[in-house]
Amino acid sequence: MEKKMFGFVMFIMAFVCAMMLSGCGAVSFYSGSNTVINASGNSHSVSVLEKDMESAVALLYAKKDDGQLRMFCTATAFERSGKTYRFVTAAHCVAEDINGMVELVPYQWFISFDEPGVKTFYPAKLLGVGYQSRGDDFAVLETTLDRQIPVIPMSATDAELGEQVSNVASPLGLGKQLFRGHVTTVYMDRPVVGAGLNWTGATLLQISCGPGSSGSSVVSQNRHTIVSILVGMIYRGPAVFIVSIPVTKFNRFWRDIQTNKYPWYAPAFNANGIPVSTSSSQRDLSNFMNRIDRGLSVVLEPEPTK
């Protein structure tokens, strides 16, 4: 009996080996091994991507009336023309929706790469700002650099459910940090609207963030392109959901800005690049600064007990 069983086991092992050597086993037996090999190879690719992201990401600073520079949000280079770079960030970092207009806050804007030691601040010009009430929480700034940096291009399509993503941002102004996570909802089918924001159709993420992360790019580890722009969070108690705006919405916004089909309010600027139509002495900026300090967030009230 033992000899017969031994012979049967040897036959099965020989059959399996023959199937694997012939290539038929690639479908069932090697699929897991292939996944590991691809993941290992992909990890190197992701590492290269994240290094490019670290170089392409900048901190957005504002120069206030008192002359002080203050870090507000995060921005990412996504286009380049020679030495001129265009950065994407969030609209709520630079403007408010007031009386049906995009009203810029009266500050001068700078881009910094947060290098160690003495930091360089590059003056930045706003090319377009979206209406937050429409869900277009985007802004594009342009600056000329004395260095060459990578750009992280926009994806042509939105994120996919479960897609692994990377994010480089500066929450709490603590410097650029790398975060990884995944997409939990591609399009949130809930009307999260109010207080100058509209997150209906937003992409939800499981990833770490904080005040200062606003405007940072969510990048697909597989496609190496930006799939959404991080704008805030929704929470109730310990449950936190990170909110980002899908890239196809940004692509429409940016296309319309470039073809002058997006009628945002573009004021005149003085020699220092500050809007001349308003000043901080004429406007109450407390709500705006509160958003910058705390980050843009929505608190869901607990359901009333019956």
Buried (B, 14 or more C-beta within 10 A) or exposed (E): EEEEEEEEEEEEEEEEEEBBEEEEBEEEEBEEEEEEEEEEEBEEEBEEBBEBBBBBBBBBBBBBEEEEBBBBBBBBBBBBEEEEBBBBBBBBBBBBBEEEBBBBBBBBBBBBBBEEEEEEBBBBBBBBBBBBBEBBBBBBBBBEBEEEBBBBBBBEEBBBEEBBBBBBBBBEBEEBBEBBBBBBBBBBEEEBEEEBBBBEBBBBBBBBBBBBBBBBBBBBBBBBBBBBBBBBBBBEEEEEBBBBBBBBBBBEBBEBBEEEEBEBBBBEBEEEBBBEEBEBEEBEBEEBBEBBEEBBBBEEEEEEEE
